[in-house]
Amino acid sequence: MPGELAARLEPIVAEAVSGAGFDLDALDVQQAGRRKLVKVVVDSDDGVGLDEVADVSRAVSAALDENEELIAGAYTLEVTSPGVDRPLTRPRHWRRSRFRLVRITPREGAEYVGRVGHAGEDSVRVLVAGAVRDVPYADVAKAVIEIEFRQPPTEELKLLDQDASEHNAGEPEEDPK
């Protein structure tokens, strides 16, 4: 039942979230006693601040209240941003993790750690042991951000910036939206 309800609520919640200027990252509905818990995870390229979470929460709450027949009863709404332990599963996750250290478990071969560079639609450029390599998303079984307690080395950031410039030089520019 909660999975079916989440599927029915998803377009309503996604519209409210995008109307507030964010992306719906995840939607989960669980039964919590007599109430339902509606958990909404939002994200954006610039991150999500506390004031913005409150704005999104008001927008989603209004949308759910307009469609109260779908929920049919009391609910608790929880709006949050993704944690650092969220797996990188979509190109936008990789794009938002630029310059972050990531632990990558490939579908074949040994796990490794690399720094994220340019993220395209089909692959990401990753700096591993001083060399930039192209990693197709299809080849990644799992990827998560590694917590760093220091600033990334400047040389690594320069190398990734240079690679992105060279990589983008051969691609047509995107139309501004």
For each residue, the residues with C-beta under 8 A, 3 or more apart:
1: 4 5 31
2: 5 6 28 29 30 31 36
3: 6 7 29
4: 1 7 8
5: 1 2 8 9 29 36 70 71
6: 2 3 9 10 27 28 29
7: 3 4 10
8: 4 5 12 70
9: 5 6 12 13 27 29 38 64 67 70 71
10: 6 7 13 14 24 27
11: 14 15
12: 8 9 15 16 63 64 67 70
13: 9 10 16 17 24 27 38 40 60 63 64
14: 10 11 17 18 24 27
15: 11 12 18 19 63
16: 12 13 19 20 56 59 60 62 63
17: 13 14 20 22 23 24 40 42 56 59 60
18: 14 15 21 22 23 24
19: 15 16 59
20: 16 17 42 52 55 56 59
21: 18 44
22: 17 18 42 43 44 48 52 56
23: 17 18 42 43 44 92
24: 10 13 14 17 18 27 40 41 42
25: 41 42 43 82 86
26: 39 40 41 82
27: 6 9 10 13 14 24 38 39 40 41
28: 2 6 37 38 39
29: 2 3 5 6 9 36 37 38 39
30: 2 36 37 39
31: 1 2 35 36 37
32: 35 36 37 76
33:
34: 73 74
35: 31 32 73 74 75 76
36: 2 5 29 30 31 32 71 73 74 75 76
37: 28 29 30 31 32 75 76 78
38: 9 13 27 28 29 64 71 75 76 77 78
39: 26 27 28 29 30 78 80
40: 13 17 24 26 27 56 57 60 77 78 79 80
41: 24 25 26 27 79 80 81 82
42: 17 20 22 23 24 25 48 53 56 79 80 81
43: 22 23 25 47 48 81 82 92 96
44: 21 22 23 47 48
45: 92 95 96
46:
47: 43 44 81 96
48: 22 42 43 44 52 53 56 81
49: 52 53
50: 53 54
51: 54 55
52: 20 22 48 49 55 56
53: 42 48 49 50 56 57 79 80 81
54: 50 51 57 58
55: 20 51 52 58 59
56: 16 17 20 22 40 42 48 52 53 59 60 79
57: 40 53 54 60 61 77 79
58: 54 55 61 62
59: 16 17 19 20 55 56 62 63
60: 13 16 17 40 56 57 63 64 77 79
61: 57 58 64 65 77
62: 16 58 59 65 66
63: 12 13 15 16 59 60 66 67
64: 9 12 13 38 60 61 67 68 70 71 75 77
65: 61 62 68
66: 62 63
67: 9 12 63 64 70 71
68: 64 65 71 72
69: 72
70: 5 8 9 12 64 67
71: 5 9 36 38 64 67 68 75
72: 68 69
73: 34 35 36
74: 34 35 36
75: 35 36 37 38 64 71
76: 32 35 36 37 38
77: 38 40 57 60 61 64
78: 37 38 39 40
79: 40 41 42 53 56 57 60
80: 39 40 41 42 53
81: 41 42 43 47 48 53
82: 25 26 41 43 86
83: 86
84: 144 145 147
85: 144 145
86: 25 82 83 93 144 145
87: 93 142 143 144
88: 93 94 97 102 140 143 144 145
89: 93
90: 93 94
91: 94 95 119 120 121 122 124 137
92: 23 43 45 95 96
93: 86 87 88 89 90 96 97
94: 88 90 91 97 98 116 119 124 137 143
95: 45 91 92 98 119
96: 43 45 47 92 93
97: 88 93 94 100 102 116 119 145
98: 94 95 116 117 118 119 160
99: 115 116 117 152 157 160
100: 97 115 116 145 146 148
101: 113 114 115 116 145 146 148 152
102: 88 97 113 114 115 116 126 143 144 145 146
103: 111 112 113 143 144 145 146
104: 111 112 113 114 126 135 140 142 143
105: 111 140 141 142 143
106: 109 110 111 112 135 139 140 141
107: 138 139 140 141
108: 139
109: 106
110: 106
111: 103 104 105 106
112: 103 104 106 128
113: 101 102 103 104 128 146
114: 101 102 104 126 127 128 133 135
115: 99 100 101 102 126 127 152 156 160
116: 94 97 98 99 100 101 102 119 124 125 126 160
117: 98 99 124 125 126 127 132 160 163 164
118: 98 124 125 160 163 164 167 168
119: 91 94 95 97 98 116 124 125
120: 91 123 124
121: 91
122: 91 136 137 138
123: 120 134 135 136 137
124: 91 94 116 117 118 119 120 134 135 137
125: 116 117 118 119 132 133 134 135 160 163 164 167
126: 102 104 114 115 116 117 132 133 135
127: 114 115 117 130 131 132 156 159 160 163
128: 112 113 114 131 132 133
129:
130: 127
131: 127 128
132: 117 125 126 127 128 159 160 163
133: 114 125 126 128
134: 123 124 125
135: 104 106 114 123 124 125 126 139 140
136: 122 123 139 140
137: 91 94 122 123 124 140
138: 107 122
139: 106 107 108 135 136
140: 88 104 105 106 107 135 136 137 143
141: 105 106 107
142: 87 104 105
143: 87 88 94 102 103 104 105 140
144: 84 85 86 87 88 102 103
145: 84 85 86 88 97 100 101 102 103
146: 100 101 102 103 113
147: 84
148: 100 101 152
149:
150:
151:
152: 99 101 115 148 156 157
153: 156 157
154: 157 158
155: 158 159
156: 115 127 152 153 159 160
157: 99 152 153 154 160 161
158: 154 155 161 162
159: 127 132 155 156 162 163
160: 98 99 115 116 117 118 125 127 132 156 157 163 164
161: 157 158 164 165
162: 158 159 165 166
163: 117 118 125 127 132 159 160 166 167
164: 117 118 125 160 161 167 168
165: 161 162 168 169
166: 162 163 169
167: 118 125 163 164 170 171
168: 118 164 165 171
169: 165 166
170: 167
171: 167 168
172:
173:
174:
175:
176:
177:
